[in-house]
């Protein structure tokens, strides 16, 4: 196909039928592209109609003036692509509309070629020009779409970060404020949440989480906000947490009380890092309530331990720990030496010997029913901390 100018009369012929071509394209688009079939002639459909009209007009002008600046049409389609992204639509409808328009244009070119005796070269160059314009428009729309999606994603992340911080704020914010920000962040508001405290420095490759989980990786003690932690589908969270190492899942709380869950999760993680709670993977605070309650009151328990456990505290650690652990397990088992022996993996007679030794040391004080709960809490503290020092 040789280069050269289009026939001089061609632009005038195209302009004579410009409005008819636009009308036909709009009808075909409404018939073939459901997204543009709005019977009420909404703003969305009207914008597409204006775009079709502007595109056809630009095409005819470019035939008349081949050096026409294409920026006008590319800017038009970039804005259209941006708008599609802002409204959460895909580019499929726009691309289909462009395809339908090109089919209508080609049909009309062929009819005019036969009617007016255009050469094959003229028809070929006309269709080539059309497809070059549509390709440029499609690229511009895709660029605008991608750019707007990137900006929307960045803004959505900022809103998710603000929402995350609001969910753990003290004093707790109002429910209305949380709801408004959740809508803006496109985060479905759950009935309850739980906070997960994480070790610092989790590798980026391990930070793959369910999309509804909000994360703060930059906090001194990183944390996650988990919506509806007891709900269906949350079993997917545990494999993700295992990749992150030791982590503590705080208690499940209503929206607005995230600070409570986060506080206990961080307390539990600190204790796990000290070796006072299981630290080989994720664990739930709800499974360690007694230990957390005791260890959280470390100062109080330590200050009163001598009065309650004095005789045991006088023993060296190697002798004190087995006795304290045996007495605690015996009390937990409802004063049943057989069950206590099974739990401790020792002989029943060993349990009974240790209990007699405790009785000798304390004068039978630990057999009294009063104050057993306090005693069990202090024994738990002693077993977990291994405290050897006595309160002065």
C-alpha positions in Angstrom: 0.0 0.0 0.0 1.5 3.3 -1.1 1.7 6.5 1.0 0.1 9.7 -0.2 -2.7 12.1 0.7 -6.3 11.0 0.9 -8.6 12.1 -1.9 -9.4 15.8 -1.4 -13.2 15.2 -1.4 -13.0 12.5 1.3 -13.3 14.7 4.4 -16.3 16.5 3.0 -18.0 13.2 2.2 -17.3 11.9 5.8 -18.6 15.1 7.3 -21.9 14.8 5.4 -22.6 11.6 7.2 -20.9 12.3 10.5 -24.1 12.7 12.6 -25.7 9.6 11.0 -22.6 7.6 11.8 -22.6 8.9 15.4 -26.3 8.0 15.8 -25.8 4.5 14.4 -22.8 3.9 16.7 -24.8 5.0 19.8 -27.7 2.7 18.9 -25.4 -0.3 18.3 -23.5 0.4 21.6 -26.8 0.5 23.5 -27.9 -2.7 21.9 -24.7 -4.7 22.3 -23.1 -3.3 25.5 -25.4 -3.8 28.5 -23.5 -1.2 30.6 -24.6 1.5 28.2 -28.2 0.3 27.7 -29.6 2.6 30.4 -33.2 3.5 29.4 -33.2 6.7 31.5 -30.3 8.3 29.5 -28.2 8.6 32.6 -25.1 10.7 32.8 -22.9 7.7 32.3 -24.6 6.9 28.9 -24.5 10.6 27.9 -20.8 10.8 28.6 -20.2 7.8 26.3 -22.3 9.4 23.6 -20.3 12.6 23.8 -17.1 10.6 23.6 -18.3 8.8 20.5 -19.3 12.1 18.9 -15.9 13.7 19.8 -14.0 10.7 18.6 -15.7 10.6 15.2 -15.3 14.3 14.7 -11.6 14.1 15.6 -11.2 11.2 13.1 -12.7 13.1 10.3 -10.5 16.1 11.1 -7.4 13.9 11.1 -8.3 12.7 7.7 -8.5 16.3 6.5 -5.4 17.3 8.5 -3.1 14.3 9.0 -0.8 16.2 11.3 -3.6 16.9 13.8 -2.4 16.9 17.4 -3.6 13.6 19.0 -3.3 14.9 22.6 -6.9 16.1 22.6 -8.2 12.5 22.0 -5.7 10.8 24.3 -6.5 13.2 27.1 -10.2 12.5 26.5 -9.7 8.8 26.8 -7.4 9.1 29.8 -10.1 10.9 31.7 -12.6 8.3 30.6 -10.3 5.5 31.9 -9.9 7.4 35.2 -13.6 7.7 35.6 -14.2 4.0 34.9 -11.7 3.2 37.7 -13.2 5.7 40.1 -16.6 4.1 39.8 -15.2 0.6 40.3 -16.0 -0.5 36.7 -13.7 -2.5 34.5 -12.5 -1.3 31.1 -14.4 -4.2 29.4 -17.5 -2.1 28.7 -15.5 0.8 27.2 -13.4 -1.6 25.1 -16.6 -3.3 23.8 -18.1 0.1 22.9 -14.9 0.9 20.9 -15.1 -2.4 19.1 -18.8 -1.9 18.2 -18.0 1.7 17.0 -15.2 0.4 14.8 -17.5 -2.2 13.3 -20.1 0.4 12.4 -17.4 2.7 10.9 -16.0 -0.1 8.8 -19.4 -1.1 7.5 -20.1 2.5 6.5 -16.7 2.8 4.9 -17.3 -0.2 2.7 -20.8 1.1 1.7 -19.3 4.4 0.8 -16.5 2.8 -1.1 -18.9 0.9 -3.4 -21.2 3.9 -3.7 -18.6 6.5 -4.4 -16.0 4.3 -6.2 -13.2 4.7 -3.7 -10.1 2.7 -4.6 -9.0 -0.2 -2.4 -6.0 1.8 -1.4 -8.2 4.6 -0.1 -10.4 2.2 1.8 -7.4 0.4 3.3 -5.7 3.6 4.4 -9.0 4.9 5.9 -9.5 1.7 8.0 -5.8 1.7 9.0 -6.2 5.3 10.2 -9.3 4.3 12.2 -7.6 1.4 13.9 -4.5 3.5 14.7 -6.8 6.1 16.4 -8.7 3.4 18.3 -5.4 1.8 19.5 -4.2 5.2 20.7 -7.5 5.8 22.5 -7.4 2.3 24.1 -3.9 2.8 25.3 -4.8 6.2 26.8 -7.8 4.8 28.5 -5.7 2.0 30.0 -3.1 4.5 31.2 -5.8 6.6 32.9 -7.4 3.6 34.4 -4.1 2.3 35.8 -3.1 5.7 37.2 -6.4 6.2 38.9 -6.4 2.7 40.3 -3.0 3.3 41.8 -4.2 6.5 43.4 -7.3 4.9 44.7 -5.3 2.0 46.1 -3.0 4.4 47.9 -5.9 6.4 49.3 -7.7 3.2 50.3 -4.6 2.1 52.2 -4.4 5.4 54.0 -8.0 5.1 55.0 -7.4 1.5 56.2 -4.5 2.7 58.2 -6.6 5.5 59.9 -9.3 2.9 60.5 -6.8 0.5 62.1 -5.5 3.2 64.4 -9.1 4.2 65.3 -10.0 0.7 66.3 -7.3 0.6 69.0 -7.7 4.2 70.2 -8.2 5.1 73.8 -10.6 6.4 74.8 -12.7 4.4 72.4 -14.2 6.3 69.5 -17.9 6.4 68.7 -19.4 3.7 66.6 -20.6 6.2 64.0 -17.0 7.4 63.4 -15.8 3.9 62.9 -18.6 3.0 60.6 -18.0 6.1 58.4 -14.3 5.4 58.0 -15.0 1.6 57.4 -17.3 2.5 54.5 -14.6 4.9 53.1 -12.0 2.2 53.4 -14.2 -0.4 51.9 -13.9 -2.6 55.0 -16.9 -4.5 56.0 -17.7 -3.7 59.6 -17.7 -6.9 61.7 -19.5 -7.6 65.0 -16.3 -8.2 66.9 -12.5 -8.0 66.5 -9.4 -9.4 68.1 -5.9 -8.0 68.1 -2.8 -10.0 67.4 0.6 -8.9 68.8 3.5 -9.9 66.5 7.3 -10.1 66.9 9.2 -7.3 65.3 11.0 -7.7 62.0 8.7 -10.2 60.2 10.0 -10.8 56.7 8.0 -9.3 53.9 7.5 -12.7 52.3 5.6 -13.9 55.4 3.2 -10.9 55.5 0.6 -12.5 53.3 -2.7 -12.2 55.2 -6.4 -12.4 54.4 -7.5 -9.1 52.8 -9.9 -8.1 55.7 -7.0 -8.1 58.2 -5.6 -4.7 59.0 -1.9 -4.6 59.9 0.6 -2.2 61.4 4.1 -3.5 60.7 5.8 -0.3 61.7 4.6 -0.2 65.4 7.2 -1.0 68.1 5.2 -4.2 68.7 3.5 -4.9 65.3 -0.1 -5.9 65.4 -3.1 -7.1 63.4 -6.8 -6.3 63.6 -8.7 -9.5 62.9 -12.5 -9.1 62.1 -14.9 -11.7 63.5 -12.0 -14.0 64.7 -14.5 -16.7 65.7 -16.3 -16.5 62.4 -16.1 -18.9 59.4 -13.0 -18.9 57.3 -10.7 -17.7 60.0 -8.8 -21.0 60.0 -6.8 -19.5 57.1 -5.3 -17.0 59.6 -3.4 -19.5 61.6 -1.1 -20.7 58.8 -0.3 -17.1 58.1 0.5 -16.4 61.8 2.8 -19.5 62.0 4.9 -18.0 59.2 5.4 -14.9 61.4 6.7 -16.8 64.4 5.5 -16.3 68.0 2.3 -14.2 68.1 -0.5 -13.7 70.6 -4.2 -13.4 69.8 -5.9 -11.1 72.3 -9.5 -11.7 73.5 -12.4 -11.1 71.2 -14.0 -7.8 71.9 -16.8 -5.6 70.4 -15.9 -2.9 67.9 -14.5 0.1 69.8 -12.7 -2.0 72.5 -9.7 -3.0 70.3 -7.3 -1.3 72.8 -8.3 -3.9 75.4 -7.6 -6.8 73.1 -4.3 -5.3 72.0 -3.1 -4.6 75.5 -3.6 -8.2 76.6 -2.1 -9.5 73.3 1.0 -7.5 73.9 1.2 -8.5 77.5 1.0 -12.2 76.5 3.6 -11.8 73.8 6.0 -10.1 76.2 5.6 -13.0 78.6 6.1 -15.5 75.8 9.3 -13.8 74.9 10.4 -14.2 78.5 9.7 -17.9 78.3 6.7 -17.7 80.7 4.1 -18.7 78.1 4.3 -21.0 75.1 6.5 -19.3 72.5 6.8 -21.7 69.6 4.0 -20.3 67.5 0.7 -18.4 67.6 -1.4 -18.8 70.8 -4.6 -17.4 72.2 -4.8 -15.3 75.4 -8.1 -17.0 76.2 -6.2 -20.3 76.7 -4.0 -18.8 79.4 -6.3 -16.6 81.4 -5.0 -17.7 84.8 -1.4 -17.4 83.9 -1.9 -13.9 82.3 -3.9 -12.7 85.3 -1.3 -13.9 87.7 1.7 -12.6 85.8 0.0 -9.3 85.1 -0.1 -8.8 88.8 3.5 -9.8 89.2 4.3 -7.0 91.7 1.3 -7.8 93.9 1.9 -11.5 93.9 5.6 -11.1 94.5 5.0 -8.8 97.4 2.6 -11.2 99.1 4.3 -14.5 98.2 6.4 -14.8 101.4 3.3 -14.7 103.6 1.6 -17.5 101.6 4.6 -19.5 100.4 7.3 -18.7 102.9 8.4 -22.2 103.7 8.6 -23.2 100.1 10.5 -20.0 99.2 13.2 -20.9 101.7 14.1 -24.0 99.7 16.7 -24.0 96.9 15.2 -23.9 93.4 16.0 -27.5 92.6 13.9 -28.7 95.6 11.3 -25.9 95.5 10.1 -26.2 91.9 9.1 -29.9 92.0 7.1 -29.4 95.2 5.4 -26.3 94.0 4.5 -27.9 90.6 3.2 -31.0 92.3 1.0 -29.1 94.8 -0.4 -26.9 92.0 -1.2 -29.9 89.8 -2.7 -31.7 92.7 -5.0 -28.8 93.5 -5.9 -28.4 89.8 -6.9 -32.1 89.7 -9.3 -31.7 92.6 -7.0 -33.3 95.2 -6.6 -36.5 93.2 -3.1 -37.8 93.4 -3.6 -40.4 90.7 -4.6 -37.9 88.0 -1.9 -35.5 89.2 0.7 -38.2 88.8 -0.5 -38.9 85.2 -0.3 -35.2 84.3 3.2 -34.9 85.8 4.4 -38.2 84.3 5.6 -39.5 87.7 4.5 -42.3 90.1 1.5 -41.8 92.3 3.7 -42.5 95.4 6.1 -39.7 94.3 3.1 -37.3 94.4 2.1 -38.5 97.9 5.6 -38.2 99.2 5.9 -34.6 97.9 2.5 -33.7 99.4 3.7 -35.1 102.8 6.9 -33.1 102.6 4.8 -29.9 101.8 2.6 -30.7 104.8 5.7 -31.0 107.0 7.0 -27.7 105.8 3.8 -25.8 106.2 2.1 -27.5 109.1 -0.8 -28.6 106.8 -1.7 -25.0 105.9 -2.2 -25.9 102.2 -4.8 -28.5 102.9 -7.3 -25.9 104.2 -10.1 -25.1 101.7 -10.1 -21.3 102.3 -7.9 -19.3 100.0 -7.3 -22.1 97.6 -7.8 -19.9 94.5 -5.2 -17.3 95.8 -2.9 -20.2 96.6 -3.2 -21.7 93.1 -2.5 -18.3 91.5 0.6 -17.8 93.6 1.8 -21.4 92.9 1.3 -20.7 89.2 3.3 -17.6 89.5 6.1 -19.4 91.4 6.2 -22.3 88.9 6.3 -20.1 85.8 8.7 -17.5 87.1 10.9 -19.8 89.2 11.4 -16.9 91.6 14.1 -17.7 94.2 14.4 -14.3 95.9 12.3 -13.6 98.9 10.5 -10.3 99.6 12.5 -8.2 102.0 
